[in-house]
Amino acid sequence: MKNEPFEIDCPCCSAKLIVDRASGEVLLHEKPAATKKRDLLAMMSDLDSQKSEREKAFERQMSSQKERQRILEEKFREAFDRADKDSSPMPGPLDLD
């Protein structure tokens, strides 16, 4: 086991190195599997599609916020009208005893 070579994975390029224990000499260097490189046009089209998706999501949020504002305004008006109709004075805290 002492003379047996050991394997090291390169942190930079992910290559596999087999090194001799005694001399420290590299016995074998295996390149990592080639990764598929994407061309610039494909990456640009992906960015464009992501941009359009973000814009759609933003528009949906804007419309839901406008709808939320309208609903809250209606609820406020209803509560205000109910408060006007029920004009009886609120009992004081000392009157509850």
Jmol script that loads the backbone (N, CA, C; Angstrom):
load data "model"
ATOM      1  N   MET A   1       0.819  -1.190   0.000  1.00  0.00           N
ATOM      2  CA  MET A   1       0.000   0.000   0.000  1.00  0.00           C
ATOM      3  C   MET A   1       0.867   1.259   0.000  1.00  0.00           C
ATOM      4  N   LYS A   2       2.048   1.202   0.601  1.00  0.00           N
ATOM      5  CA  LYS A   2       2.888   2.390   0.660  1.00  0.00           C
ATOM      6  C   LYS A   2       3.372   2.820  -0.720  1.00  0.00           C
ATOM      7  N   ASN A   3       3.560   1.884  -1.619  1.00  0.00           N
ATOM      8  CA  ASN A   3       4.049   2.214  -2.953  1.00  0.00           C
ATOM      9  C   ASN A   3       2.918   2.423  -3.958  1.00  0.00           C
ATOM     10  N   GLU A   4       1.725   2.234  -3.507  1.00  0.00           N
ATOM     11  CA  GLU A   4       0.572   2.359  -4.398  1.00  0.00           C
ATOM     12  C   GLU A   4       0.307   3.830  -4.720  1.00  0.00           C
ATOM     13  N   PRO A   5       0.071   4.190  -5.986  1.00  0.00           N
ATOM     14  CA  PRO A   5      -0.211   5.596  -6.327  1.00  0.00           C
ATOM     15  C   PRO A   5      -1.577   6.030  -5.778  1.00  0.00           C
ATOM     16  N   PHE A   6      -1.765   7.328  -5.629  1.00  0.00           N
ATOM     17  CA  PHE A   6      -3.054   7.840  -5.149  1.00  0.00           C
ATOM     18  C   PHE A   6      -3.629   8.821  -6.161  1.00  0.00           C
ATOM     19  N   GLU A   7      -4.938   9.003  -6.049  1.00  0.00           N
ATOM     20  CA  GLU A   7      -5.662   9.872  -6.987  1.00  0.00           C
ATOM     21  C   GLU A   7      -5.955  11.211  -6.339  1.00  0.00           C
ATOM     22  N   ILE A   8      -5.872  12.238  -7.149  1.00  0.00           N
ATOM     23  CA  ILE A   8      -6.200  13.596  -6.706  1.00  0.00           C
ATOM     24  C   ILE A   8      -7.109  14.212  -7.763  1.00  0.00           C
ATOM     25  N   ASP A   9      -8.155  14.878  -7.315  1.00  0.00           N
ATOM     26  CA  ASP A   9      -9.023  15.639  -8.222  1.00  0.00           C
ATOM     27  C   ASP A   9      -8.589  17.098  -8.166  1.00  0.00           C
ATOM     28  N   CYS A  10      -8.252  17.642  -9.317  1.00  0.00           N
ATOM     29  CA  CYS A  10      -7.798  19.030  -9.400  1.00  0.00           C
ATOM     30  C   CYS A  10      -8.968  19.964  -9.074  1.00  0.00           C
ATOM     31  N   PRO A  11      -8.801  20.887  -8.118  1.00  0.00           N
ATOM     32  CA  PRO A  11      -9.900  21.793  -7.778  1.00  0.00           C
ATOM     33  C   PRO A  11     -10.166  22.837  -8.855  1.00  0.00           C
ATOM     34  N   CYS A  12      -9.193  23.098  -9.699  1.00  0.00           N
ATOM     35  CA  CYS A  12      -9.372  24.119 -10.726  1.00  0.00           C
ATOM     36  C   CYS A  12     -10.115  23.600 -11.950  1.00  0.00           C
ATOM     37  N   CYS A  13      -9.598  22.502 -12.498  1.00  0.00           N
ATOM     38  CA  CYS A  13     -10.151  22.030 -13.765  1.00  0.00           C
ATOM     39  C   CYS A  13     -10.886  20.693 -13.641  1.00  0.00           C
ATOM     40  N   SER A  14     -10.979  20.146 -12.447  1.00  0.00           N
ATOM     41  CA  SER A  14     -11.655  18.877 -12.170  1.00  0.00           C
ATOM     42  C   SER A  14     -11.007  17.700 -12.886  1.00  0.00           C
ATOM     43  N   ALA A  15      -9.727  17.836 -13.232  1.00  0.00           N
ATOM     44  CA  ALA A  15      -9.002  16.726 -13.856  1.00  0.00           C
ATOM     45  C   ALA A  15      -8.629  15.722 -12.776  1.00  0.00           C
ATOM     46  N   LYS A  16      -8.448  14.485 -13.178  1.00  0.00           N
ATOM     47  CA  LYS A  16      -8.067  13.434 -12.249  1.00  0.00           C
ATOM     48  C   LYS A  16      -6.578  13.147 -12.443  1.00  0.00           C
ATOM     49  N   LEU A  17      -5.815  13.273 -11.362  1.00  0.00           N
ATOM     50  CA  LEU A  17      -4.374  13.046 -11.399  1.00  0.00           C
ATOM     51  C   LEU A  17      -4.044  11.795 -10.593  1.00  0.00           C
ATOM     52  N   ILE A  18      -3.189  10.945 -11.139  1.00  0.00           N
ATOM     53  CA  ILE A  18      -2.688   9.798 -10.394  1.00  0.00           C
ATOM     54  C   ILE A  18      -1.214  10.069 -10.136  1.00  0.00           C
ATOM     55  N   VAL A  19      -0.861  10.120  -8.829  1.00  0.00           N
ATOM     56  CA  VAL A  19       0.467  10.543  -8.406  1.00  0.00           C
ATOM     57  C   VAL A  19       1.170   9.379  -7.704  1.00  0.00           C
ATOM     58  N   ASP A  20       2.473   9.212  -8.004  1.00  0.00           N
ATOM     59  CA  ASP A  20       3.295   8.199  -7.353  1.00  0.00           C
ATOM     60  C   ASP A  20       3.621   8.670  -5.943  1.00  0.00           C
ATOM     61  N   ARG A  21       3.426   7.791  -4.954  1.00  0.00           N
ATOM     62  CA  ARG A  21       3.667   8.166  -3.565  1.00  0.00           C
ATOM     63  C   ARG A  21       5.151   8.416  -3.288  1.00  0.00           C
ATOM     64  N   ALA A  22       5.987   7.618  -3.827  1.00  0.00           N
ATOM     65  CA  ALA A  22       7.418   7.702  -3.500  1.00  0.00           C
ATOM     66  C   ALA A  22       8.064   8.941  -4.119  1.00  0.00           C
ATOM     67  N   SER A  23       7.846   9.147  -5.406  1.00  0.00           N
ATOM     68  CA  SER A  23       8.544  10.244  -6.086  1.00  0.00           C
ATOM     69  C   SER A  23       7.717  11.522  -6.189  1.00  0.00           C
ATOM     70  N   GLY A  24       6.394  11.430  -6.045  1.00  0.00           N
ATOM     71  CA  GLY A  24       5.536  12.592  -6.197  1.00  0.00           C
ATOM     72  C   GLY A  24       5.309  12.951  -7.647  1.00  0.00           C
ATOM     73  N   GLU A  25       5.682  12.068  -8.518  1.00  0.00           N
ATOM     74  CA  GLU A  25       5.561  12.290  -9.959  1.00  0.00           C
ATOM     75  C   GLU A  25       4.139  11.973 -10.427  1.00  0.00           C
ATOM     76  N   VAL A  26       3.623  12.773 -11.354  1.00  0.00           N
ATOM     77  CA  VAL A  26       2.300  12.544 -11.917  1.00  0.00           C
ATOM     78  C   VAL A  26       2.403  11.411 -12.927  1.00  0.00           C
ATOM     79  N   LEU A  27       1.694  10.321 -12.662  1.00  0.00           N
ATOM     80  CA  LEU A  27       1.726   9.172 -13.552  1.00  0.00           C
ATOM     81  C   LEU A  27       0.679   9.268 -14.651  1.00  0.00           C
ATOM     82  N   LEU A  28      -0.465   9.816 -14.308  1.00  0.00           N
ATOM     83  CA  LEU A  28      -1.561   9.877 -15.271  1.00  0.00           C
ATOM     84  C   LEU A  28      -2.365  11.153 -15.038  1.00  0.00           C
ATOM     85  N   HIS A  29      -2.746  11.765 -16.123  1.00  0.00           N
ATOM     86  CA  HIS A  29      -3.580  12.963 -16.064  1.00  0.00           C
ATOM     87  C   HIS A  29      -4.783  12.723 -16.959  1.00  0.00           C
ATOM     88  N   GLU A  30      -5.988  12.666 -16.365  1.00  0.00           N
ATOM     89  CA  GLU A  30      -7.216  12.457 -17.140  1.00  0.00           C
ATOM     90  C   GLU A  30      -8.004  13.760 -17.152  1.00  0.00           C
ATOM     91  N   LYS A  31      -8.258  14.261 -18.341  1.00  0.00           N
ATOM     92  CA  LYS A  31      -9.036  15.486 -18.477  1.00  0.00           C
ATOM     93  C   LYS A  31     -10.489  15.202 -18.114  1.00  0.00           C
ATOM     94  N   PRO A  32     -11.179  16.189 -17.570  1.00  0.00           N
ATOM     95  CA  PRO A  32     -12.595  15.977 -17.250  1.00  0.00           C
ATOM     96  C   PRO A  32     -13.422  15.875 -18.524  1.00  0.00           C
ATOM     97  N   ALA A  33     -14.589  15.299 -18.384  1.00  0.00           N
ATOM     98  CA  ALA A  33     -15.484  15.189 -19.532  1.00  0.00           C
ATOM     99  C   ALA A  33     -15.806  16.588 -20.046  1.00  0.00           C
ATOM    100  N   ALA A  34     -15.768  16.729 -21.340  1.00  0.00           N
ATOM    101  CA  ALA A  34     -15.997  18.044 -21.951  1.00  0.00           C
ATOM    102  C   ALA A  34     -17.428  18.490 -21.665  1.00  0.00           C
ATOM    103  N   THR A  35     -17.548  19.691 -21.151  1.00  0.00           N
ATOM    104  CA  THR A  35     -18.882  20.244 -20.915  1.00  0.00           C
ATOM    105  C   THR A  35     -19.358  20.918 -22.188  1.00  0.00           C
ATOM    106  N   LYS A  36     -20.620  20.833 -22.397  1.00  0.00           N
ATOM    107  CA  LYS A  36     -21.197  21.412 -23.606  1.00  0.00           C
ATOM    108  C   LYS A  36     -21.244  22.930 -23.455  1.00  0.00           C
ATOM    109  N   LYS A  37     -20.572  23.615 -24.342  1.00  0.00           N
ATOM    110  CA  LYS A  37     -20.559  25.074 -24.302  1.00  0.00           C
ATOM    111  C   LYS A  37     -21.758  25.608 -25.072  1.00  0.00           C
ATOM    112  N   ARG A  38     -22.361  26.603 -24.504  1.00  0.00           N
ATOM    113  CA  ARG A  38     -23.513  27.216 -25.154  1.00  0.00           C
ATOM    114  C   ARG A  38     -23.044  28.425 -25.944  1.00  0.00           C
ATOM    115  N   ASP A  39     -23.665  28.636 -27.042  1.00  0.00           N
ATOM    116  CA  ASP A  39     -23.280  29.796 -27.837  1.00  0.00           C
ATOM    117  C   ASP A  39     -23.955  31.053 -27.304  1.00  0.00           C
ATOM    118  N   LEU A  40     -23.431  32.156 -27.701  1.00  0.00           N
ATOM    119  CA  LEU A  40     -23.878  33.451 -27.207  1.00  0.00           C
ATOM    120  C   LEU A  40     -25.334  33.732 -27.578  1.00  0.00           C
ATOM    121  N   LEU A  41     -25.742  33.340 -28.762  1.00  0.00           N
ATOM    122  CA  LEU A  41     -27.120  33.609 -29.189  1.00  0.00           C
ATOM    123  C   LEU A  41     -28.132  32.851 -28.338  1.00  0.00           C
ATOM    124  N   ALA A  42     -27.799  31.619 -27.967  1.00  0.00           N
ATOM    125  CA  ALA A  42     -28.712  30.845 -27.125  1.00  0.00           C
ATOM    126  C   ALA A  42     -28.841  31.490 -25.746  1.00  0.00           C
ATOM    127  N   MET A  43     -27.727  31.956 -25.215  1.00  0.00           N
ATOM    128  CA  MET A  43     -27.776  32.604 -23.904  1.00  0.00           C
ATOM    129  C   MET A  43     -28.552  33.917 -23.981  1.00  0.00           C
ATOM    130  N   MET A  44     -28.402  34.656 -25.067  1.00  0.00           N
ATOM    131  CA  MET A  44     -29.142  35.907 -25.228  1.00  0.00           C
ATOM    132  C   MET A  44     -30.646  35.649 -25.321  1.00  0.00           C
ATOM    133  N   SER A  45     -31.038  34.605 -26.043  1.00  0.00           N
ATOM    134  CA  SER A  45     -32.458  34.299 -26.160  1.00  0.00           C
ATOM    135  C   SER A  45     -33.022  33.864 -24.811  1.00  0.00           C
ATOM    136  N   ASP A  46     -32.229  33.139 -24.010  1.00  0.00           N
ATOM    137  CA  ASP A  46     -32.673  32.766 -22.671  1.00  0.00           C
ATOM    138  C   ASP A  46     -32.870  34.007 -21.806  1.00  0.00           C
ATOM    139  N   LEU A  47     -31.947  34.949 -21.911  1.00  0.00           N
ATOM    140  CA  LEU A  47     -32.086  36.185 -21.141  1.00  0.00           C
ATOM    141  C   LEU A  47     -33.325  36.967 -21.562  1.00  0.00           C
ATOM    142  N   ASP A  48     -33.602  36.997 -22.859  1.00  0.00           N
ATOM    143  CA  ASP A  48     -34.791  37.703 -23.347  1.00  0.00           C
ATOM    144  C   ASP A  48     -36.069  37.047 -22.826  1.00  0.00           C
ATOM    145  N   SER A  49     -36.101  35.725 -22.832  1.00  0.00           N
ATOM    146  CA  SER A  49     -37.299  35.033 -22.338  1.00  0.00           C
ATOM    147  C   SER A  49     -37.459  35.255 -20.831  1.00  0.00           C
ATOM    148  N   GLN A  50     -36.353  35.258 -20.083  1.00  0.00           N
ATOM    149  CA  GLN A  50     -36.434  35.524 -18.647  1.00  0.00           C
ATOM    150  C   GLN A  50     -36.913  36.953 -18.392  1.00  0.00           C
ATOM    151  N   LYS A  51     -36.464  37.872 -19.222  1.00  0.00           N
ATOM    152  CA  LYS A  51     -36.882  39.271 -19.066  1.00  0.00           C
ATOM    153  C   LYS A  51     -38.380  39.404 -19.299  1.00  0.00           C
ATOM    154  N   SER A  52     -38.894  38.750 -20.333  1.00  0.00           N
ATOM    155  CA  SER A  52     -40.329  38.842 -20.605  1.00  0.00           C
ATOM    156  C   SER A  52     -41.138  38.182 -19.486  1.00  0.00           C
ATOM    157  N   GLU A  53     -40.636  37.089 -18.921  1.00  0.00           N
ATOM    158  CA  GLU A  53     -41.328  36.447 -17.804  1.00  0.00           C
ATOM    159  C   GLU A  53     -41.354  37.360 -16.578  1.00  0.00           C
ATOM    160  N   ARG A  54     -40.239  38.042 -16.315  1.00  0.00           N
ATOM    161  CA  ARG A  54     -40.202  38.977 -15.186  1.00  0.00           C
ATOM    162  C   ARG A  54     -41.174  40.129 -15.397  1.00  0.00           C
ATOM    163  N   GLU A  55     -41.246  40.641 -16.624  1.00  0.00           N
ATOM    164  CA  GLU A  55     -42.168  41.737 -16.906  1.00  0.00           C
ATOM    165  C   GLU A  55     -43.617  41.301 -16.728  1.00  0.00           C
ATOM    166  N   LYS A  56     -43.950  40.083 -17.170  1.00  0.00           N
ATOM    167  CA  LYS A  56     -45.312  39.575 -16.989  1.00  0.00           C
ATOM    168  C   LYS A  56     -45.643  39.429 -15.512  1.00  0.00           C
ATOM    169  N   ALA A  57     -44.699  38.891 -14.740  1.00  0.00           N
ATOM    170  CA  ALA A  57     -44.932  38.733 -13.298  1.00  0.00           C
ATOM    171  C   ALA A  57     -45.114  40.091 -12.632  1.00  0.00           C
ATOM    172  N   PHE A  58     -44.339  41.080 -13.067  1.00  0.00           N
ATOM    173  CA  PHE A  58     -44.468  42.426 -12.516  1.00  0.00           C
ATOM    174  C   PHE A  58     -45.837  43.015 -12.830  1.00  0.00           C
ATOM    175  N   GLU A  59     -46.294  42.842 -14.059  1.00  0.00           N
ATOM    176  CA  GLU A  59     -47.612  43.352 -14.446  1.00  0.00           C
ATOM    177  C   GLU A  59     -48.721  42.676 -13.642  1.00  0.00           C
ATOM    178  N   ARG A  60     -48.585  41.367 -13.419  1.00  0.00           N
ATOM    179  CA  ARG A  60     -49.591  40.660 -12.606  1.00  0.00           C
ATOM    180  C   ARG A  60     -49.624  41.222 -11.190  1.00  0.00           C
ATOM    181  N   GLN A  61     -48.458  41.474 -10.621  1.00  0.00           N
ATOM    182  CA  GLN A  61     -48.411  42.029  -9.274  1.00  0.00           C
ATOM    183  C   GLN A  61     -48.994  43.438  -9.222  1.00  0.00           C
ATOM    184  N   MET A  62     -48.709  44.233 -10.234  1.00  0.00           N
ATOM    185  CA  MET A  62     -49.255  45.588 -10.276  1.00  0.00           C
ATOM    186  C   MET A  62     -50.776  45.562 -10.356  1.00  0.00           C
ATOM    187  N   SER A  63     -51.316  44.688 -11.198  1.00  0.00           N
ATOM    188  CA  SER A  63     -52.771  44.631 -11.324  1.00  0.00           C
ATOM    189  C   SER A  63     -53.408  44.104 -10.037  1.00  0.00           C
ATOM    190  N   SER A  64     -52.756  43.146  -9.381  1.00  0.00           N
ATOM    191  CA  SER A  64     -53.332  42.639  -8.126  1.00  0.00           C
ATOM    192  C   SER A  64     -53.269  43.708  -7.041  1.00  0.00           C
ATOM    193  N   GLN A  65     -52.234  44.546  -7.040  1.00  0.00           N
ATOM    194  CA  GLN A  65     -52.151  45.622  -6.066  1.00  0.00           C
ATOM    195  C   GLN A  65     -53.233  46.673  -6.314  1.00  0.00           C
ATOM    196  N   LYS A  66     -53.492  46.980  -7.593  1.00  0.00           N
ATOM    197  CA  LYS A  66     -54.565  47.929  -7.906  1.00  0.00           C
ATOM    198  C   LYS A  66     -55.909  47.365  -7.470  1.00  0.00           C
ATOM    199  N   GLU A  67     -56.118  46.082  -7.721  1.00  0.00           N
ATOM    200  CA  GLU A  67     -57.369  45.430  -7.310  1.00  0.00           C
ATOM    201  C   GLU A  67     -57.474  45.428  -5.784  1.00  0.00           C
ATOM    202  N   ARG A  68     -56.389  45.170  -5.112  1.00  0.00           N
ATOM    203  CA  ARG A  68     -56.380  45.162  -3.647  1.00  0.00           C
ATOM    204  C   ARG A  68     -56.725  46.543  -3.108  1.00  0.00           C
ATOM    205  N   GLN A  69     -56.168  47.568  -3.714  1.00  0.00           N
ATOM    206  CA  GLN A  69     -56.455  48.940  -3.291  1.00  0.00           C
ATOM    207  C   GLN A  69     -57.946  49.240  -3.444  1.00  0.00           C
ATOM    208  N   ARG A  70     -58.544  48.811  -4.553  1.00  0.00           N
ATOM    209  CA  ARG A  70     -59.963  49.048  -4.782  1.00  0.00           C
ATOM    210  C   ARG A  70     -60.812  48.325  -3.736  1.00  0.00           C
ATOM    211  N   ILE A  71     -60.467  47.086  -3.433  1.00  0.00           N
ATOM    212  CA  ILE A  71     -61.219  46.304  -2.451  1.00  0.00           C
ATOM    213  C   ILE A  71     -61.121  46.939  -1.069  1.00  0.00           C
ATOM    214  N   LEU A  72     -59.931  47.370  -0.692  1.00  0.00           N
ATOM    215  CA  LEU A  72     -59.762  48.008   0.614  1.00  0.00           C
ATOM    216  C   LEU A  72     -60.536  49.314   0.698  1.00  0.00           C
ATOM    217  N   GLU A  73     -60.564  50.056  -0.402  1.00  0.00           N
ATOM    218  CA  GLU A  73     -61.331  51.313  -0.429  1.00  0.00           C
ATOM    219  C   GLU A  73     -62.828  51.028  -0.248  1.00  0.00           C
ATOM    220  N   GLU A  74     -63.330  49.985  -0.909  1.00  0.00           N
ATOM    221  CA  GLU A  74     -64.746  49.628  -0.761  1.00  0.00           C
ATOM    222  C   GLU A  74     -65.057  49.213   0.670  1.00  0.00           C
ATOM    223  N   LYS A  75     -64.209  48.428   1.279  1.00  0.00           N
ATOM    224  CA  LYS A  75     -64.433  48.004   2.666  1.00  0.00           C
ATOM    225  C   LYS A  75     -64.415  49.191   3.613  1.00  0.00           C
ATOM    226  N   PHE A  76     -63.524  50.138   3.351  1.00  0.00           N
ATOM    227  CA  PHE A  76     -63.468  51.329   4.190  1.00  0.00           C
ATOM    228  C   PHE A  76     -64.760  52.124   4.073  1.00  0.00           C
ATOM    229  N   ARG A  77     -65.261  52.302   2.843  1.00  0.00           N
ATOM    230  CA  ARG A  77     -66.520  53.040   2.650  1.00  0.00           C
ATOM    231  C   ARG A  77     -67.679  52.340   3.362  1.00  0.00           C
ATOM    232  N   GLU A  78     -67.758  51.018   3.252  1.00  0.00           N
ATOM    233  CA  GLU A  78     -68.829  50.272   3.925  1.00  0.00           C
ATOM    234  C   GLU A  78     -68.748  50.447   5.436  1.00  0.00           C
ATOM    235  N   ALA A  79     -67.550  50.345   5.996  1.00  0.00           N
ATOM    236  CA  ALA A  79     -67.385  50.518   7.443  1.00  0.00           C
ATOM    237  C   ALA A  79     -67.726  51.943   7.851  1.00  0.00           C
ATOM    238  N   PHE A  80     -67.362  52.917   7.025  1.00  0.00           N
ATOM    239  CA  PHE A  80     -67.664  54.312   7.322  1.00  0.00           C
ATOM    240  C   PHE A  80     -69.174  54.550   7.301  1.00  0.00           C
ATOM    241  N   ASP A  81     -69.871  53.956   6.322  1.00  0.00           N
ATOM    242  CA  ASP A  81     -71.328  54.094   6.249  1.00  0.00           C
ATOM    243  C   ASP A  81     -72.003  53.439   7.445  1.00  0.00           C
ATOM    244  N   ARG A  82     -71.508  52.266   7.837  1.00  0.00           N
ATOM    245  CA  ARG A  82     -72.092  51.605   9.012  1.00  0.00           C
ATOM    246  C   ARG A  82     -71.879  52.440  10.259  1.00  0.00           C
ATOM    247  N   ALA A  83     -70.721  53.070  10.370  1.00  0.00           N
ATOM    248  CA  ALA A  83     -70.438  53.912  11.531  1.00  0.00           C
ATOM    249  C   ALA A  83     -71.352  55.133  11.536  1.00  0.00           C
ATOM    250  N   ASP A  84     -71.680  55.696  10.360  1.00  0.00           N
ATOM    251  CA  ASP A  84     -72.590  56.838  10.298  1.00  0.00           C
ATOM    252  C   ASP A  84     -74.006  56.435  10.688  1.00  0.00           C
ATOM    253  N   LYS A  85     -74.462  55.252  10.236  1.00  0.00           N
ATOM    254  CA  LYS A  85     -75.823  54.797  10.552  1.00  0.00           C
ATOM    255  C   LYS A  85     -75.964  54.485  12.029  1.00  0.00           C
ATOM    256  N   ASP A  86     -74.962  53.914  12.613  1.00  0.00           N
ATOM    257  CA  ASP A  86     -74.988  53.569  14.035  1.00  0.00           C
ATOM    258  C   ASP A  86     -74.358  54.721  14.810  1.00  0.00           C
ATOM    259  N   SER A  87     -75.153  55.758  15.034  1.00  0.00           N
ATOM    260  CA  SER A  87     -74.612  56.962  15.658  1.00  0.00           C
ATOM    261  C   SER A  87     -74.756  56.952  17.178  1.00  0.00           C
ATOM    262  N   SER A  88     -75.097  55.812  17.752  1.00  0.00           N
ATOM    263  CA  SER A  88     -75.213  55.765  19.216  1.00  0.00           C
ATOM    264  C   SER A  88     -73.814  55.909  19.810  1.00  0.00           C
ATOM    265  N   PRO A  89     -73.711  56.661  20.881  1.00  0.00           N
ATOM    266  CA  PRO A  89     -72.389  56.883  21.472  1.00  0.00           C
ATOM    267  C   PRO A  89     -71.838  55.599  22.086  1.00  0.00           C
ATOM    268  N   MET A  90     -70.535  55.481  22.024  1.00  0.00           N
ATOM    269  CA  MET A  90     -69.877  54.319  22.622  1.00  0.00           C
ATOM    270  C   MET A  90     -69.919  54.469  24.128  1.00  0.00           C
ATOM    271  N   PRO A  91     -70.205  53.378  24.826  1.00  0.00           N
ATOM    272  CA  PRO A  91     -70.198  53.483  26.302  1.00  0.00           C
ATOM    273  C   PRO A  91     -68.769  53.690  26.805  1.00  0.00           C
ATOM    274  N   GLY A  92     -68.660  54.484  27.865  1.00  0.00           N
ATOM    275  CA  GLY A  92     -67.349  54.725  28.459  1.00  0.00           C
ATOM    276  C   GLY A  92     -66.886  53.508  29.244  1.00  0.00           C
ATOM    277  N   PRO A  93     -65.645  53.383  29.513  1.00  0.00           N
ATOM    278  CA  PRO A  93     -65.155  52.233  30.253  1.00  0.00           C
ATOM    279  C   PRO A  93     -65.699  52.141  31.672  1.00  0.00           C
ATOM    280  N   LEU A  94     -66.015  53.287  32.269  1.00  0.00           N
ATOM    281  CA  LEU A  94     -66.555  53.269  33.626  1.00  0.00           C
ATOM    282  C   LEU A  94     -68.043  52.909  33.635  1.00  0.00           C
ATOM    283  N   ASP A  95     -68.730  53.072  32.508  1.00  0.00           N
ATOM    284  CA  ASP A  95     -70.148  52.755  32.413  1.00  0.00           C
ATOM    285  C   ASP A  95     -70.380  51.246  32.329  1.00  0.00           C
ATOM    286  N   LEU A  96     -69.374  50.490  31.998  1.00  0.00           N
ATOM    287  CA  LEU A  96     -69.520  49.042  31.831  1.00  0.00           C
ATOM    288  C   LEU A  96     -69.599  48.308  33.148  1.00  0.00           C
ATOM    289  N   ASP A  97     -69.224  48.943  34.262  1.00  0.00           N
ATOM    290  CA  ASP A  97     -69.253  48.274  35.557  1.00  0.00           C
ATOM    291  C   ASP A  97     -70.622  48.062  36.075  1.00  0.00           C
TER     292      ASP A  97
END
end "model"
wireframe off; spacefill off
backbone 0.3
color backbone group
